[in-house]
Amino acid sequence: MGTSFETDFSAKEPSLGYYYQIRYSLYLLLHERKKENPCIRLEDLDDIVIDDVNTKNLFQTKLHVNSKANLSDRSSDFWKTIRVWSEAITTGLITDIENTFFTLITTATISDGSFIHKLSIKSDELRIGVLESMLLIAEEITNVTNQNGYNAFRALTNEQREKLVQNIFVIDASLSIEDTFLAIKQELKFSAPVGKLDSFIEKIEGWWFGQCILLLTNRKDCITIKELQLEISDIREMFSEENLPDDFPNPLTIDEEEINNYEEKIFIKQLKLISTKNNSLRRAISDFRRAYEQRSKWLRDNLTGIEEYNRFDKLLYDHWDRVFSLMKDDCEGLTDDELIKAGKSFYETYYVKSTPTYKIRNNFQPQYMTTGSCHMLADEKKIGWHPNFQELLKD
C-alpha cells in the first residue's frame, strides 16, 4: 500500500512541478514589483529569471509532494542546480556574476549539519568553509547522479566559484502549490474588488498561464511588471458595478456530432422550423452554451443574482414581443413556405445581422450573452422565430 502511494506521487511530481513553476513565477513578479521595471522569463537561463535595471535574478524551483524530502550536502537537487548555474557561467551566458543572484527554491528541508545552512536566505552565518566543502565533495567519483554537477562546478575558475558561492541563496521548506496561491492572494488583496478576491485571482492566473505559454513557445520575450499591472487594472474593471468578467471570450467549435446531440433541444427545433442551415446552428449552439455556462459561473461566484437575470430576460422578451408582433401582423394569409421565409428573415434581421442592444450590464460588450440568452428563452418557448412557433411546438 505504501509503495503504491509513493509511486503515485512520484509520477505526479514532474507535472505539478511545471504548474508550481508557473504559479510561483506570478508570485515572484508580484513580490518584486517595487524593483525598477522588473520583467520575467521562464526556462531561459533558469526555471525563472527576473531582470531589473541593476540585477539578474535566477530561480530554480524544486517541488516535492512528499514533505519529508531533505536537502543535504550531496542532494541531487542542489548539484543539478549548481550544474545549471556553472554551465551558464562557463559558456558565457552569464558574465556579470557579481550582479547575478542565484536562488534555489525547494519544498525540501535543509538537513542538520549541512553546509547548505550557510546559504539559506534565513541564515546570518558567514559563508566560511562553504566553497571548500563544495570542492571537496566535487572531487568524489562514486556519486554517478551528481557527477555532471561536480564536473561543471570544478570547471569554473577560482574567481568564478568564489563569486558564485557568495551569490547563492537557498529557500528551503518553501511555499507549497496551495501556499503559493495564498501568498498571491496576500499580494493582491488590496487590488481586488471587495468580496471577489478568489474570482479576481482566477482571472489573473488564467491570463498569466496564457502569457507563460507564449513565453515557453518563444512567441514572447518576457512579461513585464507593467503588463501585469495593466492586466490587474483591466480585470478589476471587469468586476465593477457596470461590468462582469468574460470567462468564455472565444466561440466554441461545434462539430456535426454535437449538432446531432442538440436535436431535441427546443431552441434547435425552433431554428429548424425556419430552415436554418448547419453553420448557423453551430453559431447558435456556441452562443447558447457560452451564455448558459457564463451565467452559471457568475451565479456560483456570487457576481450576479437571479433577479438581475430576470430583469435582463424581461428586456429581451419585451424587445422580441414588439418586433415579433409587427412581423406576425404581416403574415396573415401566407402559405407555409412563405411563413418559413418570414420567420427566417425575422431571425436573421433582428438576431444575426444585428442583435438587441440590451446588455446584462452596460460595460459588458460580448454579443454572445445577448444572443445566447435569447436562445435560452427560445428553449423555454418564451420567444420564437416562426410566426406560428407556439402551435408547431405543441407536445
Contacts in CASP RR format, 6 or more apart in sequence:
PFRMAT RR
TARGET T0000
AUTHOR 0000-0000-0000
METHOD contacts of the structure
MODEL  1
MGTSFETDFSAKEPSLGYYYQIRYSLYLLLHERKKENPCIRLEDLDDIVI
DDVNTKNLFQTKLHVNSKANLSDRSSDFWKTIRVWSEAITTGLITDIENT
FFTLITTATISDGSFIHKLSIKSDELRIGVLESMLLIAEEITNVTNQNGY
NAFRALTNEQREKLVQNIFVIDASLSIEDTFLAIKQELKFSAPVGKLDSF
IEKIEGWWFGQCILLLTNRKDCITIKELQLEISDIREMFSEENLPDDFPN
PLTIDEEEINNYEEKIFIKQLKLISTKNNSLRRAISDFRRAYEQRSKWLR
DNLTGIEEYNRFDKLLYDHWDRVFSLMKDDCEGLTDDELIKAGKSFYETY
YVKSTPTYKIRNNFQPQYMTTGSCHMLADEKKIGWHPNFQELLKD
6 66 0 8 1.000
9 65 0 8 1.000
9 66 0 8 1.000
10 65 0 8 1.000
12 65 0 8 1.000
13 63 0 8 1.000
13 64 0 8 1.000
13 65 0 8 1.000
16 63 0 8 1.000
16 65 0 8 1.000
16 177 0 8 1.000
17 61 0 8 1.000
17 63 0 8 1.000
19 177 0 8 1.000
20 61 0 8 1.000
20 63 0 8 1.000
20 177 0 8 1.000
20 180 0 8 1.000
21 42 0 8 1.000
21 47 0 8 1.000
21 48 0 8 1.000
21 61 0 8 1.000
22 42 0 8 1.000
22 208 0 8 1.000
22 209 0 8 1.000
22 212 0 8 1.000
23 177 0 8 1.000
23 180 0 8 1.000
23 181 0 8 1.000
23 184 0 8 1.000
23 205 0 8 1.000
24 48 0 8 1.000
24 59 0 8 1.000
24 61 0 8 1.000
24 105 0 8 1.000
24 175 0 8 1.000
24 180 0 8 1.000
25 40 0 8 1.000
25 42 0 8 1.000
25 48 0 8 1.000
25 208 0 8 1.000
25 212 0 8 1.000
26 184 0 8 1.000
26 204 0 8 1.000
26 205 0 8 1.000
26 208 0 8 1.000
27 175 0 8 1.000
27 180 0 8 1.000
27 183 0 8 1.000
27 184 0 8 1.000
27 187 0 8 1.000
28 40 0 8 1.000
28 48 0 8 1.000
28 50 0 8 1.000
28 59 0 8 1.000
29 38 0 8 1.000
29 40 0 8 1.000
29 50 0 8 1.000
29 223 0 8 1.000
29 225 0 8 1.000
29 228 0 8 1.000
30 184 0 8 1.000
30 187 0 8 1.000
30 188 0 8 1.000
30 228 0 8 1.000
31 183 0 8 1.000
31 187 0 8 1.000
32 38 0 8 1.000
32 50 0 8 1.000
32 52 0 8 1.000
32 57 0 8 1.000
32 225 0 8 1.000
33 225 0 8 1.000
33 228 0 8 1.000
33 229 0 8 1.000
35 52 0 8 1.000
35 53 0 8 1.000
35 225 0 8 1.000
36 52 0 8 1.000
36 53 0 8 1.000
36 54 0 8 1.000
37 52 0 8 1.000
37 53 0 8 1.000
37 224 0 8 1.000
37 225 0 8 1.000
37 226 0 8 1.000
38 50 0 8 1.000
38 51 0 8 1.000
38 52 0 8 1.000
38 224 0 8 1.000
38 225 0 8 1.000
39 50 0 8 1.000
39 51 0 8 1.000
39 52 0 8 1.000
39 222 0 8 1.000
39 223 0 8 1.000
39 224 0 8 1.000
39 225 0 8 1.000
40 48 0 8 1.000
40 49 0 8 1.000
40 50 0 8 1.000
40 222 0 8 1.000
40 223 0 8 1.000
40 224 0 8 1.000
41 48 0 8 1.000
41 49 0 8 1.000
41 50 0 8 1.000
41 51 0 8 1.000
41 215 0 8 1.000
41 221 0 8 1.000
41 222 0 8 1.000
41 223 0 8 1.000
42 48 0 8 1.000
42 49 0 8 1.000
42 212 0 8 1.000
42 215 0 8 1.000
42 216 0 8 1.000
43 215 0 8 1.000
43 216 0 8 1.000
45 56 0 8 1.000
45 58 0 8 1.000
45 88 0 8 1.000
45 93 0 8 1.000
45 94 0 8 1.000
46 58 0 8 1.000
46 59 0 8 1.000
46 60 0 8 1.000
46 84 0 8 1.000
46 85 0 8 1.000
46 88 0 8 1.000
47 59 0 8 1.000
47 60 0 8 1.000
47 61 0 8 1.000
48 58 0 8 1.000
48 59 0 8 1.000
48 61 0 8 1.000
49 56 0 8 1.000
49 57 0 8 1.000
49 58 0 8 1.000
49 59 0 8 1.000
50 56 0 8 1.000
50 57 0 8 1.000
50 59 0 8 1.000
51 57 0 8 1.000
51 222 0 8 1.000
54 99 0 8 1.000
55 99 0 8 1.000
55 100 0 8 1.000
55 101 0 8 1.000
56 94 0 8 1.000
56 96 0 8 1.000
56 99 0 8 1.000
56 100 0 8 1.000
56 101 0 8 1.000
57 100 0 8 1.000
57 101 0 8 1.000
57 103 0 8 1.000
58 85 0 8 1.000
58 88 0 8 1.000
58 100 0 8 1.000
58 101 0 8 1.000
58 102 0 8 1.000
58 103 0 8 1.000
59 103 0 8 1.000
59 104 0 8 1.000
59 105 0 8 1.000
60 81 0 8 1.000
60 84 0 8 1.000
60 85 0 8 1.000
60 102 0 8 1.000
60 103 0 8 1.000
60 104 0 8 1.000
60 105 0 8 1.000
61 105 0 8 1.000
61 106 0 8 1.000
62 77 0 8 1.000
62 81 0 8 1.000
62 104 0 8 1.000
62 105 0 8 1.000
62 106 0 8 1.000
62 107 0 8 1.000
62 108 0 8 1.000
63 106 0 8 1.000
63 107 0 8 1.000
63 176 0 8 1.000
63 177 0 8 1.000
64 106 0 8 1.000
64 107 0 8 1.000
64 108 0 8 1.000
67 107 0 8 1.000
67 176 0 8 1.000
69 106 0 8 1.000
69 107 0 8 1.000
69 108 0 8 1.000
69 109 0 8 1.000
70 108 0 8 1.000
70 109 0 8 1.000
70 110 0 8 1.000
70 111 0 8 1.000
71 77 0 8 1.000
71 78 0 8 1.000
71 106 0 8 1.000
71 108 0 8 1.000
71 109 0 8 1.000
71 110 0 8 1.000
71 111 0 8 1.000
71 114 0 8 1.000
71 116 0 8 1.000
71 170 0 8 1.000
71 172 0 8 1.000
72 78 0 8 1.000
72 110 0 8 1.000
72 111 0 8 1.000
72 114 0 8 1.000
72 116 0 8 1.000
73 111 0 8 1.000
73 114 0 8 1.000
73 115 0 8 1.000
73 116 0 8 1.000
73 133 0 8 1.000
73 137 0 8 1.000
74 137 0 8 1.000
74 143 0 8 1.000
74 146 0 8 1.000
75 108 0 8 1.000
75 111 0 8 1.000
75 116 0 8 1.000
76 145 0 8 1.000
76 146 0 8 1.000
77 104 0 8 1.000
77 106 0 8 1.000
77 108 0 8 1.000
78 104 0 8 1.000
78 116 0 8 1.000
78 170 0 8 1.000
79 145 0 8 1.000
79 146 0 8 1.000
79 149 0 8 1.000
79 150 0 8 1.000
79 153 0 8 1.000
80 146 0 8 1.000
80 149 0 8 1.000
81 104 0 8 1.000
82 134 0 8 1.000
82 149 0 8 1.000
82 152 0 8 1.000
82 153 0 8 1.000
83 148 0 8 1.000
83 149 0 8 1.000
83 152 0 8 1.000
83 153 0 8 1.000
85 94 0 8 1.000
85 102 0 8 1.000
85 164 0 8 1.000
85 168 0 8 1.000
86 149 0 8 1.000
86 152 0 8 1.000
86 153 0 8 1.000
86 155 0 8 1.000
86 156 0 8 1.000
86 164 0 8 1.000
87 152 0 8 1.000
88 94 0 8 1.000
89 97 0 8 1.000
89 156 0 8 1.000
89 160 0 8 1.000
89 164 0 8 1.000
90 152 0 8 1.000
90 155 0 8 1.000
90 156 0 8 1.000
90 160 0 8 1.000
94 100 0 8 1.000
97 160 0 8 1.000
97 163 0 8 1.000
97 164 0 8 1.000
97 167 0 8 1.000
98 163 0 8 1.000
98 167 0 8 1.000
100 167 0 8 1.000
101 167 0 8 1.000
101 169 0 8 1.000
102 164 0 8 1.000
102 167 0 8 1.000
102 168 0 8 1.000
102 169 0 8 1.000
103 121 0 8 1.000
103 168 0 8 1.000
103 169 0 8 1.000
103 170 0 8 1.000
103 171 0 8 1.000
104 168 0 8 1.000
104 169 0 8 1.000
104 170 0 8 1.000
104 171 0 8 1.000
105 171 0 8 1.000
105 174 0 8 1.000
106 170 0 8 1.000
106 171 0 8 1.000
106 172 0 8 1.000
106 174 0 8 1.000
107 173 0 8 1.000
107 174 0 8 1.000
107 175 0 8 1.000
107 176 0 8 1.000
108 172 0 8 1.000
108 173 0 8 1.000
109 172 0 8 1.000
109 173 0 8 1.000
110 116 0 8 1.000
110 117 0 8 1.000
110 120 0 8 1.000
110 170 0 8 1.000
110 172 0 8 1.000
115 129 0 8 1.000
115 130 0 8 1.000
115 133 0 8 1.000
115 134 0 8 1.000
116 170 0 8 1.000
116 172 0 8 1.000
117 123 0 8 1.000
117 125 0 8 1.000
118 125 0 8 1.000
118 126 0 8 1.000
118 127 0 8 1.000
118 128 0 8 1.000
118 129 0 8 1.000
118 130 0 8 1.000
119 127 0 8 1.000
119 130 0 8 1.000
119 165 0 8 1.000
119 168 0 8 1.000
119 169 0 8 1.000
119 170 0 8 1.000
120 169 0 8 1.000
120 170 0 8 1.000
120 171 0 8 1.000
120 172 0 8 1.000
121 169 0 8 1.000
121 170 0 8 1.000
121 171 0 8 1.000
127 165 0 8 1.000
127 166 0 8 1.000
130 165 0 8 1.000
131 161 0 8 1.000
131 162 0 8 1.000
131 165 0 8 1.000
134 153 0 8 1.000
134 161 0 8 1.000
134 165 0 8 1.000
135 153 0 8 1.000
135 154 0 8 1.000
135 161 0 8 1.000
137 150 0 8 1.000
138 149 0 8 1.000
138 150 0 8 1.000
138 151 0 8 1.000
138 153 0 8 1.000
138 154 0 8 1.000
139 150 0 8 1.000
139 154 0 8 1.000
140 150 0 8 1.000
141 147 0 8 1.000
143 150 0 8 1.000
153 161 0 8 1.000
156 164 0 8 1.000
175 182 0 8 1.000
175 183 0 8 1.000
181 201 0 8 1.000
184 201 0 8 1.000
184 205 0 8 1.000
185 197 0 8 1.000
185 198 0 8 1.000
185 201 0 8 1.000
188 197 0 8 1.000
188 200 0 8 1.000
188 201 0 8 1.000
188 204 0 8 1.000
188 232 0 8 1.000
189 197 0 8 1.000
191 200 0 8 1.000
191 232 0 8 1.000
191 236 0 8 1.000
192 200 0 8 1.000
192 201 0 8 1.000
192 236 0 8 1.000
192 239 0 8 1.000
193 200 0 8 1.000
193 236 0 8 1.000
193 239 0 8 1.000
193 240 0 8 1.000
196 239 0 8 1.000
196 301 0 8 1.000
196 302 0 8 1.000
196 303 0 8 1.000
198 301 0 8 1.000
199 239 0 8 1.000
199 245 0 8 1.000
199 301 0 8 1.000
199 303 0 8 1.000
200 235 0 8 1.000
200 236 0 8 1.000
200 239 0 8 1.000
203 235 0 8 1.000
203 238 0 8 1.000
203 245 0 8 1.000
203 247 0 8 1.000
204 231 0 8 1.000
204 232 0 8 1.000
204 235 0 8 1.000
207 231 0 8 1.000
207 235 0 8 1.000
208 223 0 8 1.000
208 228 0 8 1.000
211 220 0 8 1.000
211 223 0 8 1.000
211 227 0 8 1.000
212 223 0 8 1.000
214 220 0 8 1.000
215 221 0 8 1.000
215 222 0 8 1.000
215 223 0 8 1.000
235 245 0 8 1.000
237 243 0 8 1.000
237 363 0 8 1.000
238 244 0 8 1.000
238 245 0 8 1.000
238 246 0 8 1.000
239 245 0 8 1.000
239 303 0 8 1.000
240 363 0 8 1.000
241 361 0 8 1.000
242 361 0 8 1.000
242 362 0 8 1.000
242 363 0 8 1.000
243 361 0 8 1.000
243 362 0 8 1.000
243 363 0 8 1.000
243 364 0 8 1.000
244 298 0 8 1.000
244 303 0 8 1.000
244 304 0 8 1.000
244 360 0 8 1.000
244 361 0 8 1.000
244 364 0 8 1.000
245 303 0 8 1.000
246 294 0 8 1.000
246 364 0 8 1.000
246 366 0 8 1.000
247 293 0 8 1.000
247 294 0 8 1.000
247 297 0 8 1.000
248 290 0 8 1.000
248 293 0 8 1.000
248 294 0 8 1.000
248 368 0 8 1.000
249 366 0 8 1.000
251 283 0 8 1.000
251 286 0 8 1.000
251 290 0 8 1.000
251 368 0 8 1.000
252 285 0 8 1.000
252 286 0 8 1.000
252 289 0 8 1.000
252 290 0 8 1.000
254 281 0 8 1.000
254 282 0 8 1.000
254 285 0 8 1.000
254 286 0 8 1.000
256 278 0 8 1.000
258 285 0 8 1.000
259 268 0 8 1.000
259 278 0 8 1.000
259 281 0 8 1.000
259 282 0 8 1.000
259 285 0 8 1.000
262 268 0 8 1.000
262 281 0 8 1.000
262 285 0 8 1.000
265 379 0 8 1.000
266 378 0 8 1.000
266 379 0 8 1.000
266 380 0 8 1.000
266 381 0 8 1.000
266 393 0 8 1.000
267 284 0 8 1.000
267 288 0 8 1.000
267 375 0 8 1.000
267 376 0 8 1.000
267 378 0 8 1.000
267 379 0 8 1.000
268 281 0 8 1.000
268 284 0 8 1.000
268 285 0 8 1.000
269 393 0 8 1.000
270 378 0 8 1.000
270 379 0 8 1.000
270 384 0 8 1.000
270 385 0 8 1.000
270 386 0 8 1.000
270 389 0 8 1.000
270 393 0 8 1.000
271 280 0 8 1.000
271 281 0 8 1.000
271 284 0 8 1.000
271 347 0 8 1.000
271 385 0 8 1.000
273 340 0 8 1.000
273 385 0 8 1.000
273 386 0 8 1.000
273 389 0 8 1.000
273 392 0 8 1.000
273 393 0 8 1.000
274 340 0 8 1.000
274 343 0 8 1.000
274 344 0 8 1.000
274 347 0 8 1.000
274 385 0 8 1.000
274 386 0 8 1.000
275 340 0 8 1.000
275 344 0 8 1.000
276 284 0 8 1.000
276 344 0 8 1.000
276 347 0 8 1.000
280 352 0 8 1.000
284 371 0 8 1.000
284 372 0 8 1.000
284 375 0 8 1.000
286 368 0 8 1.000
287 368 0 8 1.000
287 371 0 8 1.000
287 372 0 8 1.000
287 375 0 8 1.000
288 372 0 8 1.000
288 375 0 8 1.000
288 376 0 8 1.000
288 379 0 8 1.000
290 368 0 8 1.000
290 369 0 8 1.000
290 372 0 8 1.000
291 368 0 8 1.000
291 369 0 8 1.000
291 371 0 8 1.000
291 372 0 8 1.000
291 373 0 8 1.000
291 375 0 8 1.000
291 376 0 8 1.000
292 372 0 8 1.000
292 376 0 8 1.000
294 369 0 8 1.000
295 304 0 8 1.000
295 309 0 8 1.000
295 369 0 8 1.000
295 373 0 8 1.000
298 304 0 8 1.000
298 305 0 8 1.000
299 305 0 8 1.000
299 306 0 8 1.000
304 360 0 8 1.000
308 360 0 8 1.000
309 360 0 8 1.000
312 358 0 8 1.000
312 360 0 8 1.000
312 373 0 8 1.000
313 373 0 8 1.000
313 376 0 8 1.000
313 377 0 8 1.000
315 356 0 8 1.000
315 358 0 8 1.000
316 356 0 8 1.000
316 358 0 8 1.000
316 370 0 8 1.000
316 373 0 8 1.000
316 374 0 8 1.000
316 377 0 8 1.000
316 383 0 8 1.000
317 377 0 8 1.000
317 382 0 8 1.000
317 383 0 8 1.000
319 356 0 8 1.000
319 358 0 8 1.000
320 356 0 8 1.000
320 374 0 8 1.000
320 377 0 8 1.000
320 383 0 8 1.000
320 384 0 8 1.000
321 383 0 8 1.000
323 346 0 8 1.000
323 350 0 8 1.000
324 346 0 8 1.000
324 383 0 8 1.000
324 384 0 8 1.000
327 342 0 8 1.000
327 343 0 8 1.000
327 346 0 8 1.000
327 387 0 8 1.000
328 387 0 8 1.000
330 342 0 8 1.000
331 338 0 8 1.000
331 339 0 8 1.000
331 342 0 8 1.000
331 387 0 8 1.000
334 342 0 8 1.000
334 387 0 8 1.000
339 386 0 8 1.000
339 387 0 8 1.000
339 388 0 8 1.000
340 386 0 8 1.000
342 387 0 8 1.000
343 385 0 8 1.000
343 386 0 8 1.000
343 387 0 8 1.000
344 385 0 8 1.000
346 385 0 8 1.000
347 385 0 8 1.000
350 356 0 8 1.000
351 371 0 8 1.000
351 374 0 8 1.000
351 385 0 8 1.000
355 367 0 8 1.000
355 370 0 8 1.000
355 371 0 8 1.000
356 370 0 8 1.000
356 374 0 8 1.000
358 370 0 8 1.000
359 365 0 8 1.000
359 369 0 8 1.000
359 370 0 8 1.000
360 369 0 8 1.000
360 370 0 8 1.000
360 373 0 8 1.000
374 383 0 8 1.000
377 383 0 8 1.000
378 384 0 8 1.000
378 385 0 8 1.000
381 389 0 8 1.000
381 390 0 8 1.000
381 393 0 8 1.000
386 392 0 8 1.000
END
